[in-house]
Amino acid sequence: AREGNGTAAARDESQYSPAVLLRNIQAGLVDFYAGETGEACKRVCAAQHLDCDARWFNQTNRCDALLAAFPTSKAGVPFKECSDQFYGGDLPAHQMAQDKLLVNRANAHFPSTCNGRSEHSRRLCPCVYRYPNERATFHTVFSVESKQYFEWQSRYNVFWHKQVGQPGKITRLLSMGGAWPNDTHPHPVGDHLMKEVPTHVAPKYDPRIDQYTAYNKPLAITHWLQNTKVEEDVIIINDPDCAYVGKIETPVEEGEPIANQGYYTFKDPNSVEMQIAKHYCRGACKHFDPIAVPVIIHRRDLERLAPLWLKYTEDIRKDREGPNQWPIEWNDNRYTTNRIEWVAEMFGYVIAAAHLGLRHEILDLQMVPGVHKEIVPGVPILHFHIGIETPDGRTWMKGNSTAGQISPWPVPPGTDPVTARLLVALHDARTALGNTDRYKQGLWENYRSEWLNPQPARLRLLAAAAPSAAAVADLDALPDAPG
């Protein structure tokens, strides 16, 4: 729980349950359990052979509900009130150290979650019966263009997916050819990694309309869902600069996506982030989730969300000029770290999800080398979006032209565990895969112009630059997951 400004809330004597809640309780569709100290609701419900349903936290996040679940203090004195000075995903709860009942005062912006927990709190948990989804299937996707910058990231992503034994498929969404929305046809052949990296080719957004390349992420996801037969239930949206160091095996139900906590919030109603979100959602949204990758979402939710994601991104970018031009504060580092010209696509996702009423459960799903120093057990992703420095003074950054070929090795003594884990991941992938012929032959400089040639010439160039046998090695030959 986090402390905020507020006063003690007296017991609410109003009727606890609306009619719908009462009917569900009477029908045995939901029950409420008080957990032990330090337990997450997910575990509390599982002990009853039930599943936590986060949608019910709006009902349990009330003083009268807490008083019913925890009527007396540790000393046996009846509670008479609750505190609304705190917020966080581990509330509502009985905070044992302070011996107080805490409601979540900012549930709209820091929603209560099934996995939230505190070592000092007993939670009040809504538990429901669900037919177990024991056959959930997974599909990881990441979006790239055909550039040297993405070549090694694409290859390494597939390797790391295989190395940790991540369930399901992985697909590179390659934006190449076409000029959306006027030319909807992607490149007919793709690039030199087609045989090595599982790929879906989608058209690029027309740079003559706007050179903002982040359009390609929601566009490629929309094109993939609408033009292929995606059968998996659970879609994991990752970025190419993310390394699997553990598995993501959480089956999500429709309407209940999961994501990592973003580096921004919507708590302040006057913040630039909230101004942007409210302006473009135009009254259609009740909440906004500050999310980051990875996003774990049901396929049917993503089928509804992806086109809206692209639409809202376009709506935001259209106002970069003209009569509705963004206020200067929205694009100025003096007022926000989220300059709208760069993160329009991020806001596009957040607003699309809010438009559809999708609330994300926020979990710790990534560690950032250079920021986080200690390995958090169970966190499955390393997001290497910033540079790192080792104790011996060497640096590494994904944007360097040699990033996929040269990184500090062996791991220098004194390197923090998170940075060390990234260096091991890079070394493992580089050792297993080596370089592509294209990189070794220095062909990248002329690569962009190759696709401007007539179709027969393109095919001849592809044949001439076919990947080597080593580069197209069967992925089954890659090392199995440790242990």
VOVEX-635615 format. One record per atom (N, C-alpha, C): x, y negated, z negated; residue in three letters. Coordinates in steps of 0.02 Angstrom, whole numbers, plus 50000, padded with zeros to 5 digits. Example, Ala and Ser with C-alpha at 12.3 -4.5 7.8 and 13.67 -1.06 7.14 Angstrom:
! VOVEX-635615
506605028449610Ala 506155022549610Ala 506605016549610Ala 506425011249646Ser 506845005349643Ser 506454999849606Ser 
//
This chain:
! VOVEX-635615
500425005950000Ala 500005000050000Ala 500434993850000Ala 500204988550032Arg 500554982250034Arg 500134977050000Arg 500474972349966Glu 500104967249929Glu 499924961449974Glu 499324958849965Gly 499104952950002Gly 498764948149954Gly 498524942649979Asn 498174937849937Asn 497454940149927Asn 497204939849866Gly 496524941849853Gly 496374941749780Gly 495754943049762Thr 495544943149692Thr 495204949649679Thr 495124951249614Ala 494784957449595Ala 494064957249618Ala 493824962949643Ala 493134963349667Ala 492704966949617Ala 492174963949595Ala 491724967249548Ala 491354972849582Ala 491104977649540Arg 490754983349567Arg 490144981249607Arg 490094984049667Asp 489534982649711Asp 488954987149691Asp 488404984249669Glu 487834988249647Glu 487354989949704Glu 487534987949765Ser 487094989349821Ser 487084996849836Ser 486594998949874Gln 486525005949892Gln 487165008249928Gln 487445013849906Tyr 488075016249934Tyr 488015018650005Tyr 487515022650020Ser 487495026150084Ser 486945023450130Ser 487125021550191Pro 486605020250240Pro 486255026850259Pro 485695026250293Ala 485295032250307Ala 485675037550346Ala 486075035250393Val 486445040150434Val 486945043950391Val 487305040450348Leu 487785043750304Leu 487435048650258Leu 486865046650231Leu 486495051050186Leu 486275057350221Leu 486025056750282Arg 485805062650320Arg 486395067350333Arg 486975064550350Asn 487555068750362Asn 487785072450300Asn 487755069050244Ile 487945072250181Ile 487445077850163Ile 486805076350171Gln 486295081350155Gln 486335087350201Gln 486545086250262Ala 486615091850310Ala 487275095550301Ala 487695093250256Gly 488325096650244Gly 488845095450298Gly 488765089950336Leu 489235088550390Leu 489855084850366Leu 489815082050306Val 490385078350280Val 490385079050204Val 490985079150176Asp 491045079150103Asp 491655074950086Asp 491705072950023Phe 492235068450002Phe 492615071549944Phe 493275071449948Tyr 493695074549898Tyr 494225069649874Tyr 494375069949809Ala 494915066149780Ala 495545070349783Ala 496065067649814Gly 496695071349820Gly 497115070849757Gly 497645074849755Glu 498135074349702Glu 498615068649718Glu 499005066749668Thr 499475061249678Thr 499975062949733Thr 500045058349782Gly 500525059249837Gly 500255063049896Gly 499635065549894Glu 499365069449949Glu 499045064950002Glu 499165066450066Ala 498805063250121Ala 498135066750129Ala 497645062950155Cys 496975065850165Cys 496975071750212Cys 497435071750259Lys 497485077450305Lys 497585083850266Lys 498025083550217Arg 498175089550176Arg 497605090950128Arg 497305085750099Val 496755086750053Val 496185090450087Val 496005088250147Cys 495455091450183Cys 495645098550206Cys 496275099350228Ala 496495105950251Ala 496445111150195Ala 496565108950133Ala 496515113550077Ala 495795116050067Ala 495315112250093Gln 494605114350090Gln 494385117550155Gln 494865119050199His 494725121850266His 494285117050307His 494425110650297Leu 494065105450334Leu 494575100850367Leu 494325095850402Asp 494765091150437Asp 494585084050416Asp 495095079850406Cys 494965072850389Cys 494685069250450Cys 494175065150438Asp 493875061250492Asp 493935053850474Asp 494395050350508Ala 494565043450491Ala 493975038650501Ala 493485040650541Arg 492925036250553Arg 492515034850490Arg 492585039150440Trp 492195038250378Trp 492535033650328Trp 493145031350343Phe 493485026950295Phe 493115020250287Phe 492735018250337Asn 492345012150329Asn 491835012850272Asn 491615018950259Gln 491135020150205Gln 491485021250138Gln 492045024550138Thr 492385025850074Thr 492795019850050Thr 492925015050094Asn 493315009250075Asn 492865004050040Asn 492555006349986Arg 492095002249947Arg 492215003549873Arg 492114998449833Cys 492244999249762Cys 491785004549731Cys 491145004649750Asp 490695009549719Asp 490885016649737Asp 491175017749797Ala 491405024449814Ala 492005026449771Ala 492465021849762Leu 493045023349719Leu 492835024649647Leu 492365020749622Leu 492125021649553Leu 491785028449544Leu 491445030749597Ala 491125037349593Ala 491655042949593Ala 492185041949632Ala 492705047149637Ala 493185047049578Ala 493335041149553Phe 493815040349498Phe 493485036049443Phe 493045038949403Pro 492655034849356Pro 493065032049298Pro 493615035349279Thr 493985033049220Thr 494725032349235Thr 495055028349194Ser 495775027349200Ser 496145033349171Ser 496805033149175Lys 497205038649147Lys 497085039449072Lys 496905033949039Ala 496775034148967Ala 496055036048951Ala 495655037349002Gly 494965039248991Gly 494485033448984Gly 494715027348998Val 494295021448993Val 493925020449060Val 493265019549058Pro 492905018749122Pro 493145012649161Pro 493245013649226Phe 493405007949270Phe 492775003749280Phe 492864997249285Lys 492304992749297Lys 492384988749362Lys 492984988749390Glu 493104984749450Glu 493664987849491Glu 493754985149551Cys 494294987249597Cys 494694981149618Cys 495294982349640Ser 495714976949665Ser 495694976949742Ser 495644970949770Asp 495684970349843Asp 496304966149862Asp 496824966749822Gln 497444963049835Gln 497924966749881Gln 497754972649904Phe 498224976749941Phe 497904979250006Phe 498334981150053Tyr 498094984050116Tyr 498594989450138Tyr 498364993950180Gly 498804999050207Gly 498445005450223Gly 498765009750263Gly 498465015950285Gly 498375021050231Gly 498685020050171Asp 498615024850116Asp 498055022950068Asp 497645018150085Leu 497075016050044Leu 496425017750081Leu 495855018250043Pro 495745017149972Pro 496025022749929Pro 496175021049865Ala 496505025849823Ala 496505023549750Ala 496655028249705His 496795026849635His 497555026349630His 497805020249619Gln 498525019149612Gln 498725020849541Gln 499085026449533Met 499195029249467Met 499705025249427Met 500205022449459Ala 500725018749422Ala 500435012649388Ala 500005008949425Gln 499685003049396Gln 499005004649365Gln 498775010849376Asp 498115013149350Asp 497565008449373Asp 497545007249439Lys 497035002949469Lys 496705006549527Lys 496085004649542Leu 495745006849602Leu 495855001649656Leu 496115003749713Leu 496294999149766Leu 495875000449829Leu 495524995249853Val 495214995649918Val 495694992549969Val 495604994350031Asn 496024991750085Asn 495724985150110Asn 496034979550091Arg 495744973050106Arg 495824971050179Arg 496224974650217Ala 496334972850288Ala 496224978950332Ala 495674982450320Asn 495544988550357Asn 495474987450432Asn 495264981450452Ala 495184980050524Ala 495854979650559Ala 496384977650524His 497024976650556His 497544981950535His 497474984650474Phe 497914989950450Phe 497464995650427Phe 497154999350475Pro 496625004050457Pro 496865009750413Pro 496415012050371Ser 496545018050331Ser 496635023950378Ser 497105028350362Thr 497255033950406Thr 497245040550368Thr 497155045850405Cys 497145052450374Cys 497835054650350Cys 498365052050381Asn 499035054050362Asn 499375049250314Asn 499045043650298Gly 499335038950251Gly 499385041850182Gly 499935040350148Arg 500025043050080Arg 500505038650042Arg 500465038949976Ser 500935035549932Ser 501105040349875Ser 501725040149853Glu 501945044549798Glu 501585042949733Glu 501255037149730His 500945034849667His 500185034549671His 499885037349723Ser 499165036449732Ser 498795042949742Ser 498165043049718Arg 497695048449734Arg 497185045449782Arg 497095048649839Arg 496665045949890Arg 495965048849887Arg 495475044949911Leu 494795047249920Leu 494705048949993Leu 494545055250008Cys 494615057850076Cys 493945060250104Cys 493765058050165Pro 493175060650199Pro 493365066850240Pro 493035072350226Cys 493205078750259Cys 492605081550296Cys 492715083850357Val 492185086450399Val 492395093250427Val 491895097050449Tyr 492045103250484Tyr 492095101850558Tyr 492625104350588Arg 492705104050661Arg 492895111050685Arg 492615112850742Tyr 492835119150773Tyr 493565118350791Tyr 493995122450763Pro 494715121250772Pro 494935121450844Pro 495325116450865Asn 495585116050933Asn 496255119650935Asn 496225126250932Glu 496835130250928Glu 497165131150996Glu 496825129051048Arg 497095129951115Arg 497255123251147Arg 497395118151108Ala 497565111651135Ala 498175112151180Ala 498135108851237Thr 498695108851284Thr 498955101751292Thr 499595101151306Phe 499935094651305Phe 500255093151373Phe 500295086751388His 500635084551449His 500955077751435His 501625077451440Thr 501995071251429Thr 502105067751496Thr 502005061151497Val 502135057251557Val 502555051151539Val 502955049051587Phe 503325042751581Phe 503375039651650Phe 503385032951652Ser 503335029251715Ser 503995026051733Ser 504205026751797Val 504835023951821Val 504775021651893Val 505285018051915Glu 505385016851986Glu 506015020552008Glu 506125020952073Ser 506705024552099Ser 507305019852100Ser 507635019552042Lys 508225015252034Lys 508765019051996Lys 509375016952005Gln 509925020051968Gln 509795019651893Gln 509515014051870Tyr 509375013051799Tyr 508945018651771Tyr 508475021251812Phe 508015026351787Phe 508245033451804Phe 508765034251846Glu 508945040951868Glu 509135045351809Glu 509635043251771Trp 509865047551716Trp 509335048051661Trp 508945042651649Gln 508415043051599Gln 507895048351618Gln 507715048651681Ser 507225053551704Ser 507485060651695Ser 508095061851715Arg 508385068551710Arg 508465070651637Arg 508705065951596Tyr 508815067551526Tyr 508155068651489Tyr 507635064851508Asn 506985065851476Asn 506735072951485Asn 506795075551545Val 506575082451558Val 506995087351518Val 507645086151513Phe 508085090451475Phe 507895090451401Phe 507795084551372Trp 507635084151301Trp 506955087351286Trp 506485086551331His 505825089751324His 505915097351320His 506335100051362Lys 506475107251362Lys 506875109251301Lys 507365105151282Gln 507825106951229Gln 507465107951162Gln 506995103551145Val 506655104151081Val 506075108951083Val 505905111451143Gly 505335115951148Gly 504665112451144Gly 504635106151168Gln 504005102451167Gln 503475106151208Gln 502895107551178Pro 502375111151215Pro 502135107251276Pro 501945111051327Gly 501625108051386Gly 502105105651439Gly 501815102251487Lys 502185099851545Lys 502465092851532Lys 502915090751576Ile 503155083851578Ile 503155081551650Ile 502935075451662Thr 502895072851731Thr 503175065751733Thr 503615064751780Arg 503855057951795Arg 503355054751842Arg 503095048951824Leu 502645045251867Leu 503065040151905Leu 503195041651968Leu 503655037852010Leu 503275032852053Leu 503375026452040Ser 503055021152081Ser 503505019652140Ser 503275021652200Met 503705021152258Met 503275020852321Met 503405016052364Gly 503025015352426Gly 502355011952414Gly 502005010452467Gly 501365007152462Gly 501434999952438Gly 500874996552432Ala 500844989652407Ala 500144988552380Ala 500024991352321Trp 499364991052290Trp 499174983652279Trp 498534981752291Pro 497964985952309Pro 497824986452384Pro 498224982952426Asn 498084982952498Asn 498314989252533Asn 498874992052511Asp 499124998252539Asp 499155003252482Asp 498675007852480Thr 498605012452424Thr 498995018952434Thr 499395019352487His 499745025652502His 500445025552472His 500595030152428Pro 501275030552401Pro 501755033252453Pro 502395032952438His 502895035752483His 502755043152493His 502765045652555Pro 502555052552569Pro 503055057752547Pro 503675055952534Val 504195060852519Val 504445060152447Val 504525053952425Gly 504825052952359Gly 505575052152364Gly 505915052752308Asp 506635051552308Asp 507025058052300Asp 507675057352286His 508115063152285His 508045067452223His 507625065452174Leu 507545069452114Leu 506915073852116Leu 506575073852173Met 505925077252175Met 505965084752158Met 506515087952177Lys 506575095052164Lys 506835096552093Lys 507125091552063Glu 507415092651996Glu 506935090451941Glu 506575085051952Val 506145082051900Val 505425082551922Val 504985085751883Pro 504275086051901Pro 503995078951909Pro 503705077651967Thr 503555070651985Thr 502875070052018Thr 502525064652001His 501945062352040His 502125055552068His 502045054752135Val 502215048452168Val 501585044152174Val 501625038052149Ala 501065033352150Ala 501285027052188Ala 500815023452217Pro 501005017252251Pro 501235011852202Pro 501695007652226Lys 501925002052186Lys 501424996252191Lys 501414992252139Tyr 501004986152142Tyr 501344981252190Tyr 500954977952231Asp 501224973652284Asp 501614967752254Asp 502274967552263Pro 502664962052234Pro 502524955252266Pro 502194955452325Arg 502014949052356Arg 501454945552318Arg 501064949452281Ile 500544946652238Ile 500854944352172Ile 501274948652143Asp 501594947152079Asp 502174951952072Asp 502754949452054Gln 503354953552047Gln 503424956751978Gln 502894956551939Tyr 502894959551872Tyr 502854967051879Tyr 503404970651869Thr 503434977751883Thr 503054981951832Thr 502894979151774Ala 502544983151723Ala 501834985051744Ala 501564981751796Tyr 500924984051824Tyr 500954991551840Tyr 501544993851859Asn 501595000551886Asn 501445006051834Asn 501505004351770Lys 501365009451719Lys 500625011251718Lys 500165006451705Pro 499455008351707Pro 499225010551776Pro 499515007651829Leu 499325009651896Leu 499515016851910Leu 500125018751891Ala 500355025651903Ala 499955030651863Ala 499795028951801Ile 499395033551760Ile 498695034251789Ile 498395028751811Thr 497735029151842Thr 497755033351906Thr 498255032251948His 498315035952011His 498415043351997His 498825044951948Trp 498955052051930Trp 498315055451907Trp 497935052151864Leu 497325055251838Leu 496795056051892Leu 496775051251939Gln 496245051351990Gln 496415055452052Gln 497055057252060Asn 497265060652122Asn 497575067452111Asn 497615069652049Thr 497855076452034Thr 497365079651986Thr 497395086151981Lys 496965089751935Lys 497335090751870Lys 497275085851825Val 497595086251760Val 497135090251714Val 497375095951690Glu 496965100451651Glu 497105100151576Glu 497675097251557Glu 497855097251486Glu 497395092651446Glu 497285094351383Asp 496845090451340Asp 497185084151314Asp 497815084751295Val 498165079451258Val 498715076551302Val 498685070051314Ile 499185066651354Ile 499635062651308Ile 500285063551314Ile 500785059851275Ile 501105054751322Ile 500985048351309Ile 501275043051350Ile 501925040751317Ile 502475041751351Asn 503125039851325Asn 503455034851372Asn 503995031951351Asp 504405027751394Asp 505035031651414Asp 505335029951471Pro 505935033751493Pro 506525033051445Pro 506525027851403Asp 507085027051355Asp 506905030051287Asp 506545035551289Cys 506365039251228Cys 506615046351233Cys 506955048651181Ala 507225055451180Ala 506845059651130Ala 506605065351152Tyr 506305070151105Tyr 506855073051061Tyr 506765072450995Val 507205075950948Val 506795080550904Val 506155080850916Gly 505695085350882Gly 505065086050924Gly 504625090450904Lys 504025091850943Lys 503445087250921Lys 503015085650970Ile 502375082650956Ile 501845087950969Ile 501525090250916Glu 501055095750922Glu 500375094150892Glu 500235087750882Thr 499615085650851Thr 499055085550902Thr 498555089950896Pro 497995089750944Pro 497515084250925Pro 497395079550971Val 496925074050957Val 496255075750988Val 495735073550953Glu 495065074350979Glu 494885068251022Glu 494375068851062Glu 494145063251101Glu 493915057651054Glu 494135051551068Gly 493955045851026Gly 494415044750967Gly 494965048650961Glu 495405048050903Glu 496135048150923Glu 496365043250963Pro 497065043150983Pro 497535041550925Pro 498165043150935Ile 498695041850886Ile 499245038050921Ile 499575033550885Ala 500135029850914Ala 500615027750859Ala 501205025650881Asn 501695022850835Asn 501505015650818Asn 501705013450759Gln 501605006450739Gln 502025001850782Gln 501714996850812Gly 502094991850850Gly 502464987050804Gly 502864982750833Tyr 503254978050795Tyr 502884971350787Tyr 502234971450794Tyr 501824965450791Tyr 501184967350754Tyr 500784962550733Thr 500154963950699Thr 499624959050724Thr 499014960650706Phe 498454956150720Phe 498134953850654Phe 498524953950600Lys 498244952250535Lys 498084944850529Lys 498524940550556Asp 498424933350551Asp 497934931150606Asp 497344928650587Pro 496844926850639Pro 497074921050683Pro 497594917450662Asn 497834911750701Asn 498484913250738Asn 498714919550734Ser 499344921250768Ser 499264921050843Ser 499824920350878Val 499814920450951Val 499524927050976Val 499714932550943Glu 499464939050965Glu 498704939350961Glu 498414936850907Met 497694937050900Met 497364932150949Met 497664926450960Gln 497394921751009Gln 497334924951078Gln 497874928451099Ile 497884931651164Ile 497344937051169Ile 497334941451118Ala 496864947051119Ala 496144944551122Ala 495964939751079Lys 495274937251078Lys 495104933651143Lys 495574929951170His 495434926151231His 495244930751289His 495614936251298Tyr 495494940451356Tyr 494964945751344Tyr 494824947451282Cys 494284952151270Cys 493604948751270Cys 493604942151264Arg 493004938051272Arg 492404940551232Arg 492534941951168Gly 491994943851123Gly 491784951051126Gly 492094955151169Ala 491884962051176Ala 492224966751127Ala 492704964251088Cys 493114968551045Cys 493024966650971Cys 493024971750929Lys 492954970650857Lys 493624971450820Lys 494104974350852His 494744975750819His 495284976550872His 495904975950850Phe 496474976950895Phe 497014980950857Phe 497264986250887Asp 497764990350855Asp 498464988550880Asp 498934987050835Pro 499614985350856Pro 500034991650869Pro 499974994350929Ile 500265000950942Ile 500905000450984Ile 501285005850983Ala 501875006651025Ala 501915014051045Ala 502355015551092Val 502455022551112Val 502805026351056Val 502685032951055Pro 502245036751099Pro 501515035951080Pro 501095036451131Val 500375036551122Val 500135043551136Val 499735046351091Ile 499465053051098Ile 498705052251105Ile 498445053951162Ile 497745052251178Ile 497415057851217Ile 496775058851205His 496405063951242His 496345061851315His 496385066651359Arg 496365065151431Arg 495745061251450Arg 495165063051423Arg 494545059651443Arg 494545052351419Arg 494855051051362Asp 494925044051340Asp 495385040251387Asp 495925043351408Leu 496405039951452Leu 496095038751521Leu 495665043251543Glu 495335042251608Glu 494895035951606Glu 494605034451550Arg 494205028351543Arg 494645022151532Arg 495185023151495Leu 495595017551474Leu 496055014951528Leu 496365019451566Ala 496895017451613Ala 496675012151664Ala 496095012851697Pro 495895007551744Pro 495785000751709Pro 495515000951648Leu 495414994751610Leu 496094991751590Leu 496554996051574Trp 497234993951557Trp 497544989851614Trp 497474992451675Leu 497714988851734Leu 497334982351744Leu 496674982551736Lys 496254976651747Lys 496454971051698Lys 496514972651635Tyr 496684967451586Tyr 497384964751597Tyr 497844969051618Thr 498514966751635Thr 498484961751692Thr 498074963251743Glu 497994958551799Glu 497664952051775Glu 497164952551732Asp 496824946551707Asp 497324941951672Asp 497754944951631Ile 498234940951593Ile 498734937751640Ile 498994941551687Arg 499514938951732Arg 499244933651780Arg 498614933951796Lys 498324928851842Lys 498374921851812Lys 498404921451746Asp 498414914951714Asp 499124912351702Asp 499614915351735Arg 500304912651729Arg 500354905851763Arg 499864904251805Glu 499844897851838Glu 499104896151853Glu 498984889951873Gly 498294888051889Gly 497944884551831Gly 497294883451838Pro 496924879451788Pro 496874882751720Pro 496924889451718Asn 496884893051654Asn 497564895251629Asn 498084891651646Gln 498764893651629Gln 498844894451554Gln 499254899451536Trp 499374900951465Trp 499604894751427Trp 499374893851365Pro 499664888751322Pro 500414889951313Pro 500794884751306Ile 501524885451302Ile 501724889851243Ile 501334889851189Glu 501504893851130Glu 501504901351145Glu 501094903451193Trp 501044910551208Trp 501664913251242Trp 502084908951266Asn 502654911251306Asn 503304907951282Asn 503334906451218Asp 503894902751190Asp 504154906451129Asp 504794908151129Asn 505074911951073Asn 505054908151007Asn 504934901751009Arg 504884897950947Arg 504234899650910Arg 503744902350945Tyr 503094903750916Tyr 502954911250911Tyr 503264915250953Thr 503114922450953Thr 503694926250983Thr 503794932350960Thr 504274936850992Thr 503964940451051Thr 503304940051057Asn 502934943451110Asn 502764938551166Asn 503264936451203Arg 503144931851258Arg 502694935151310Arg 502134931851325Ile 501614935151363Ile 501834936851434Ile 502294933151462Glu 502514934751530Glu 502854941551532Glu 503124943851476Trp 503464950251474Trp 503024955951449Trp 502584954551400Val 502194959951368Val 501464959851389Val 501304957151447Ala 500604957151471Ala 500324964251475Ala 500734968851498Glu 500504975851504Glu 500354978851435Glu 500754977251385Met 500634979651317Met 499954977051292Met 499834970551301Phe 499184967751281Phe 498624970751323Phe 498764972351386Gly 498254975451428Gly 498014982051398Gly 498484986151372Tyr 498284992451340Tyr 497884991051277Tyr 498134986751233Val 497814985351169Val 497094982951180Val 497004978351227Ile 496334975551239Ile 495874980751271Ile 496144984851317Ala 495734990051348Ala 495484994951295Ala 495924996951249Ala 495725001651197Ala 495194998451152Ala 495304992051135Ala 494814988651092Ala 494144987851128Ala 494164986551193His 493544985951233His 493134992351229His 493484998051228Leu 493145004551226Leu 492985006751154Leu 493195002851105Gly 493065004751036Gly 493515010151010Gly 494085011251041Leu 494555016451020Leu 494995013750963Leu 494995017050907Arg 495455015450852Arg 496005020750851Arg 496625018350846His 497205022850843His 497405024250771His 497545030450757Glu 497865031950693Glu 498605030250702Glu 498865026150658Ile 499565023850664Ile 500005028350622Ile 500495031550655Leu 500965035950621Leu 501675033750637Leu 502155036150597Asp 502855035050613Asp 503075040450662Asp 503145038550725Leu 503305043350778Leu 503965041950812Leu 504295036350796Gln 504925034950828Gln 505425031850779Gln 506055033250792Met 506605029950758Met 507005026150811Met 507255020250793Val 507625016050840Val 508355015850819Val 508805019150856Pro 509515018550840Pro 509735011250841Pro 510125009350792Gly 510315002450784Gly 509874998650736Gly 509275001250723Val 508824998350674Val 508735003050614Val 508525009150629His 508445014150576His 509115017750566His 509275019050504Lys 509925022050489Lys 509875029350465Lys 509315031150435Glu 509235037850408Glu 508705041650447Glu 508845048050460Ile 508375052350494Ile 507755053350450Ile 507165052350478Val 506545053550443Val 506285060350466Val 506255065250422Pro 506025071950442Pro 505345071650476Pro 505275075150531Gly 504635075550565Gly 504515070250617Gly 504925064850619Val 504845059750670Val 505155062250735Val 504765062850790Pro 504985066650848Pro 505355062850902Pro 505385056150899Ile 505635052250955Ile 506185047450932Ile 506725047050973Leu 507215041750968Leu 507085036851024Leu 506945030551008His 506805025451058His 507415020851063His 507815021951115Phe 508455018351119Phe 508395012151163Phe 507935007751144His 507805001851186His 508284996051171His 508694996651119Ile 509204991551105Ile 509884994951104Ile 510404990851107Gly 511084993651106Gly 511294995951037Gly 511825000051036Ile 512095002450973Ile 512835000950970Ile 513115000750910Glu 513824999850900Glu 514055004850848Glu 514615008150862Thr 514885013250817Thr 515415010150771Thr 515575013450716Pro 516055010550668Pro 516745009050698Pro 516935012350752Asp 517585010950783Asp 517555005350834Asp 516995001650837Gly 516944995850879Gly 516684997050949Gly 516535003250968Arg 516265004551034Arg 515525003151036Arg 515285001251095Thr 514574999651104Thr 514285003851160Thr 513635004551158Trp 513275008151211Trp 512585004851218Trp 512385003851281Met 511725000851295Met 511445004051358Met 510805005451357Lys 510495009151413Lys 510545005451479Lys 510604998751477Gly 510624994851539Gly 511294994751573Gly 511814997351541Asn 512474997651574Asn 512465002551632Asn 512825000951685Ser 512805005251745Ser 513075012251731Ser 513485012951679Thr 513775019551663Thr 513445022751602Thr 512855020151581Ala 512555022451519Ala 512425029951517Ala 512235032751575Gly 512095039851577Gly 512715044251584Gly 513295041151594Gln 513905045051605Gln 514425044051548Gln 514405038351516Ile 514905036851465Ile 514565034451402Ile 514675037851347Ser 514435035851281Ser 514935038151230Ser 514975034951172Pro 515475036951121Pro 515435044351104Pro 516005047651112Trp 516045054851096Trp 516765056751085Trp 516915060751034Pro 516445063350984Pro 516165057850940Pro 515665059650901Val 515345054650858Val 515855051950809Val 515985045450809Pro 516485042550764Pro 516295043450690Pro 516785044850648Pro 516645045450576Pro 516305039050549Pro 515825040150505Gly 515485034550475Gly 514875032150514Gly 514735035250572Thr 514145033350611Thr 513515035250573Thr 513015030850571Asp 512405032450535Asp 512045038250570Asp 511645042150532Pro 511345048250559Pro 510895047150621Pro 510535041550625Val 510085040550682Val 510495039250745Val 510995034850740Thr 511435033550798Thr 511805039950818Thr 512035043750769Ala 512385049950783Ala 511935054850821Ala 511295055150802Arg 510835059750835Arg 510735057750908Arg 510715051250922Leu 510665049050991Leu 511285050951030Leu 511875049951002Leu 512495051651037Leu 512525059151052Leu 512295063151006Val 512275070451018Val 511785071951075Val 511205068751075Ala 510705069951128Ala 510985068051196Ala 511315062251201Leu 511615060151264Leu 512155064951287Leu 512575067151240His 513115071751258His 512845078451282His 512335081051247Asp 512035087451267Asp 511755087051338Asp 511385081751353Ala 511085081151419Ala 511615080251473Ala 512105076051460Arg 512625074851510Arg 513025081251523Arg 513175085051471Thr 513545091251479Thr 513155096351518Thr 512505096751506Ala 512095101751540Ala 511945099951612Ala 511865093451627Leu 511615091351692Leu 512145088451739Leu 512655085151712Gly 513145081851754Gly 512835076151793Gly 513205073651842Asn 512955068151884Asn 512625070851947Asn 512185066851977Thr 511905068652041Thr 512405066852097Thr 512325069852154Asp 512755068152211Asp 512675060852230Asp 512075058252224Arg 511955051252243Arg 512385046652200Arg 512405047852135Tyr 512805043652091Tyr 513545044452108Tyr 513775050552118Lys 514495051752130Lys 514715048752196Lys 514265048552245Gln 514445045852311Gln 514335038352316Gln 514095035252262Gly 514005027952262Gly 513495025652312Gly 512955029452321Leu 512455027752372Leu 511915023052347Leu 511935021452283Trp 511375017652255Trp 511315010652284Trp 511865007752304Glu 511845000852328Glu 511395000052388Glu 511385005052432Asn 510975004752492Asn 510325008552486Asn 510185011052426Tyr 509625015552418Tyr 508955012052431Tyr 508885005952407Arg 508255002352414Arg 508065001452488Arg 508564999952530Ser 508424998552600Ser 508265004852640Ser 508445010752614Glu 508305016852651Glu 507565017652666Glu 507135015652619Trp 506425016952626Trp 506085011952673Trp 506465007052698Leu 506195002452747Leu 506245005252817Leu 506625010752826Asn 506705013752892Asn 506065017252913Asn 505975018352978Pro 505395022153001Pro 505395029152970Pro 504815032252969Gln 504735038652936Gln 505235043952958Gln 505355045153022Pro 505845050353040Pro 506535048953010Pro 506735042653010Ala 507385040952982Ala 507395042252907Ala 506845040952873Arg 506815042352801Arg 506935049852788Arg 506605053852828Leu 506675061052818Leu 507395063352830Leu 507715060552882Arg 508415062452895Arg 508855060252837Arg 508735054352810Leu 509135052052754Leu 509045056452693Leu 508425058452682Leu 508295062952625Leu 508665069552633Leu 508645072152694Ala 508995078452706Ala 509745077752696Ala 510015072052718Ala 510735070952712Ala 510945070052639Ala 510495067452598Ala 510665066152528Ala 510325071052482Ala 510205077152507Ala 509875082152466Ala 510285083552403Ala 509955084452346Pro 510325085752284Pro 510725092152287Pro 511265092252251Ser 511695098152251Ser 511355103852215Ser 511635109852222Ala 511355115652188Ala 511345114652113Ala 511875111452087Ala 511915110352015Ala 511365105551991Ala 511225100452034Ala 510735095452015Ala 510025098252017Ala 509925103452056Val 509265106352063Val 509205112852024Val 509645113651975Ala 509655119851936Ala 508975121251905Ala 508815127651903Asp 508175129651873Asp 508155127351800Asp 507625123851782Leu 507585121251714Leu 507555126751663Leu 507335132751682Asp 507335138251634Asp 508025140151611Asp 508535137951648Ala 509215139551628Ala 509485134651576Ala 509105129351561Leu 509335124551511Leu 509335127851442Leu 509725125251397Pro 509765128351329Pro 509075128351296Pro 508935133651260Asp 508315134151222Asp 508355129651161Asp 507765128351132Ala 507745124151073Ala 508135127451017Ala 508495123550977Pro 508885126350922Pro 508435130250874Pro 508705135750850Gly 508345139750800Gly 507765143650830Gly 
//
